[in-house]
Amino acid sequence: PILIEETRDIIFFPTESTRVVTCSWISFKQIENIRQLDNISIITFRNGRQLTIDISLGSLKNQFIRATMLKEAMIKRRKIS
């Protein structure tokens, strides 16, 4: 995950290796739900739109967890400052 704008909590994470042409960047803050259907993952965004991605739910959730950890680190750093 990468932090784009700390004051607005804008964090994006890649769906796969950034060296792969099919890599997409997902806005962490805009995710409403992540689920699996057969062997694909479906991300539902806060605006109701859905994105179907051909990656495992485990990989996607791992990236989501990493983005969550980055957000928590930002919050802690703000409290210390």
PyRosetta script that sets phi, psi and omega in degrees:
from pyrosetta import init, pose_from_sequence

init()
pose = pose_from_sequence("PILIEETRDIIFFPTESTRVVTCSWISFKQIENIRQLDNISIITFRNGRQLTIDISLGSLKNQFIRATMLKEAMIKRRKIS")
pose.set_psi(1, 151.6)
pose.set_omega(1, 176.2)
pose.set_phi(2, -128.1)
pose.set_psi(2, 145.1)
pose.set_omega(2, 177.9)
pose.set_phi(3, -91.7)
pose.set_psi(3, 118.4)
pose.set_omega(3, -179.3)
pose.set_phi(4, -90.8)
pose.set_psi(4, -48.6)
pose.set_omega(4, -177.6)
pose.set_phi(5, -145.2)
pose.set_psi(5, 109.0)
pose.set_omega(5, -174.1)
pose.set_phi(6, -68.4)
pose.set_psi(6, -41.0)
pose.set_omega(6, -175.7)
pose.set_phi(7, -66.8)
pose.set_psi(7, -22.4)
pose.set_omega(7, 178.7)
pose.set_phi(8, -109.6)
pose.set_psi(8, 10.3)
pose.set_omega(8, 178.8)
pose.set_phi(9, 54.3)
pose.set_psi(9, 44.2)
pose.set_omega(9, 179.9)
pose.set_phi(10, -95.2)
pose.set_psi(10, 109.5)
pose.set_omega(10, -179.2)
pose.set_phi(11, -126.6)
pose.set_psi(11, 133.6)
pose.set_omega(11, 174.7)
pose.set_phi(12, -120.5)
pose.set_psi(12, 151.8)
pose.set_omega(12, 174.0)
pose.set_phi(13, -136.2)
pose.set_psi(13, 149.1)
pose.set_omega(13, -179.0)
pose.set_phi(14, -83.0)
pose.set_psi(14, 151.7)
pose.set_omega(14, 178.1)
pose.set_phi(15, -82.5)
pose.set_psi(15, -18.9)
pose.set_omega(15, 177.7)
pose.set_phi(16, -160.4)
pose.set_psi(16, -170.9)
pose.set_omega(16, -179.7)
pose.set_phi(17, -54.2)
pose.set_psi(17, 136.6)
pose.set_omega(17, -179.4)
pose.set_phi(18, -68.9)
pose.set_psi(18, -11.2)
pose.set_omega(18, 177.1)
pose.set_phi(19, -82.9)
pose.set_psi(19, -9.5)
pose.set_omega(19, -178.9)
pose.set_phi(20, -91.0)
pose.set_psi(20, 133.0)
pose.set_omega(20, -176.7)
pose.set_phi(21, -59.9)
pose.set_psi(21, -32.7)
pose.set_omega(21, -176.3)
pose.set_phi(22, -83.4)
pose.set_psi(22, 4.3)
pose.set_omega(22, 179.8)
pose.set_phi(23, -63.8)
pose.set_psi(23, 133.4)
pose.set_omega(23, 174.5)
pose.set_phi(24, -117.0)
pose.set_psi(24, 150.7)
pose.set_omega(24, 176.1)
pose.set_phi(25, -106.5)
pose.set_psi(25, 128.8)
pose.set_omega(25, -175.1)
pose.set_phi(26, -111.2)
pose.set_psi(26, 135.6)
pose.set_omega(26, 175.7)
pose.set_phi(27, -79.0)
pose.set_psi(27, 113.6)
pose.set_omega(27, -178.8)
pose.set_phi(28, -57.1)
pose.set_psi(28, -42.4)
pose.set_omega(28, -174.8)
pose.set_phi(29, -66.8)
pose.set_psi(29, -23.8)
pose.set_omega(29, -174.4)
pose.set_phi(30, -92.3)
pose.set_psi(30, -3.1)
pose.set_omega(30, -177.1)
pose.set_phi(31, -78.2)
pose.set_psi(31, 128.4)
pose.set_omega(31, 175.2)
pose.set_phi(32, -97.8)
pose.set_psi(32, -41.6)
pose.set_omega(32, -174.7)
pose.set_phi(33, -157.5)
pose.set_psi(33, 149.9)
pose.set_omega(33, 173.5)
pose.set_phi(34, -129.3)
pose.set_psi(34, 130.1)
pose.set_omega(34, 178.6)
pose.set_phi(35, -144.8)
pose.set_psi(35, 168.4)
pose.set_omega(35, 179.9)
pose.set_phi(36, -114.3)
pose.set_psi(36, 141.2)
pose.set_omega(36, 174.0)
pose.set_phi(37, -133.1)
pose.set_psi(37, 113.2)
pose.set_omega(37, -172.3)
pose.set_phi(38, 56.0)
pose.set_psi(38, -118.9)
pose.set_omega(38, -178.1)
pose.set_phi(39, -107.4)
pose.set_psi(39, 17.9)
pose.set_omega(39, 179.5)
pose.set_phi(40, -120.3)
pose.set_psi(40, 161.1)
pose.set_omega(40, 177.8)
pose.set_phi(41, -108.4)
pose.set_psi(41, 144.9)
pose.set_omega(41, 178.6)
pose.set_phi(42, -124.0)
pose.set_psi(42, 123.3)
pose.set_omega(42, 176.7)
pose.set_phi(43, -103.4)
pose.set_psi(43, 127.8)
pose.set_omega(43, 173.6)
pose.set_phi(44, -104.8)
pose.set_psi(44, 127.0)
pose.set_omega(44, -179.3)
pose.set_phi(45, -93.7)
pose.set_psi(45, 165.8)
pose.set_omega(45, -177.4)
pose.set_phi(46, -59.9)
pose.set_psi(46, -26.1)
pose.set_omega(46, -179.9)
pose.set_phi(47, -85.9)
pose.set_psi(47, 4.2)
pose.set_omega(47, 177.6)
pose.set_phi(48, 92.8)
pose.set_psi(48, -13.7)
pose.set_omega(48, 178.9)
pose.set_phi(49, -71.9)
pose.set_psi(49, 154.4)
pose.set_omega(49, 179.8)
pose.set_phi(50, -124.3)
pose.set_psi(50, 148.1)
pose.set_omega(50, 175.8)
pose.set_phi(51, -125.5)
pose.set_psi(51, 124.9)
pose.set_omega(51, 177.6)
pose.set_phi(52, -99.1)
pose.set_psi(52, 126.3)
pose.set_omega(52, -177.1)
pose.set_phi(53, -127.8)
pose.set_psi(53, 139.3)
pose.set_omega(53, -179.5)
pose.set_phi(54, -88.0)
pose.set_psi(54, 61.5)
pose.set_omega(54, 173.1)
pose.set_phi(55, -136.0)
pose.set_psi(55, 160.3)
pose.set_omega(55, -177.3)
pose.set_phi(56, -70.5)
pose.set_psi(56, 150.4)
pose.set_omega(56, 177.6)
pose.set_phi(57, -61.1)
pose.set_psi(57, -37.6)
pose.set_omega(57, 179.4)
pose.set_phi(58, -60.8)
pose.set_psi(58, -44.6)
pose.set_omega(58, 178.7)
pose.set_phi(59, -64.0)
pose.set_psi(59, -43.0)
pose.set_omega(59, -179.7)
pose.set_phi(60, -65.5)
pose.set_psi(60, -44.2)
pose.set_omega(60, 178.8)
pose.set_phi(61, -65.8)
pose.set_psi(61, -34.0)
pose.set_omega(61, 176.9)
pose.set_phi(62, -61.2)
pose.set_psi(62, -44.5)
pose.set_omega(62, 177.5)
pose.set_phi(63, -64.9)
pose.set_psi(63, -38.4)
pose.set_omega(63, 178.0)
pose.set_phi(64, -62.9)
pose.set_psi(64, -42.3)
pose.set_omega(64, 178.6)
pose.set_phi(65, -64.5)
pose.set_psi(65, -41.9)
pose.set_omega(65, 177.5)
pose.set_phi(66, -62.1)
pose.set_psi(66, -40.2)
pose.set_omega(66, 177.9)
pose.set_phi(67, -65.5)
pose.set_psi(67, -37.9)
pose.set_omega(67, 176.6)
pose.set_phi(68, -62.1)
pose.set_psi(68, -42.7)
pose.set_omega(68, 178.8)
pose.set_phi(69, -63.8)
pose.set_psi(69, -38.9)
pose.set_omega(69, 177.3)
pose.set_phi(70, -63.5)
pose.set_psi(70, -43.1)
pose.set_omega(70, 178.3)
pose.set_phi(71, -62.1)
pose.set_psi(71, -42.9)
pose.set_omega(71, 178.7)
pose.set_phi(72, -62.6)
pose.set_psi(72, -39.0)
pose.set_omega(72, 177.3)
pose.set_phi(73, -63.7)
pose.set_psi(73, -38.9)
pose.set_omega(73, 176.9)
pose.set_phi(74, -62.3)
pose.set_psi(74, -44.6)
pose.set_omega(74, -179.4)
pose.set_phi(75, -62.1)
pose.set_psi(75, -44.2)
pose.set_omega(75, 178.4)
pose.set_phi(76, -62.3)
pose.set_psi(76, -41.2)
pose.set_omega(76, -179.1)
pose.set_phi(77, -65.2)
pose.set_psi(77, -37.6)
pose.set_omega(77, 177.6)
pose.set_phi(78, -64.2)
pose.set_psi(78, -39.3)
pose.set_omega(78, -179.3)
pose.set_phi(79, -66.9)
pose.set_psi(79, -33.6)
pose.set_omega(79, -179.2)
pose.set_phi(80, -73.3)
pose.set_psi(80, -35.6)
pose.set_omega(80, -177.1)
pose.set_phi(81, -68.8)
pose.dump_pdb("model.pdb")
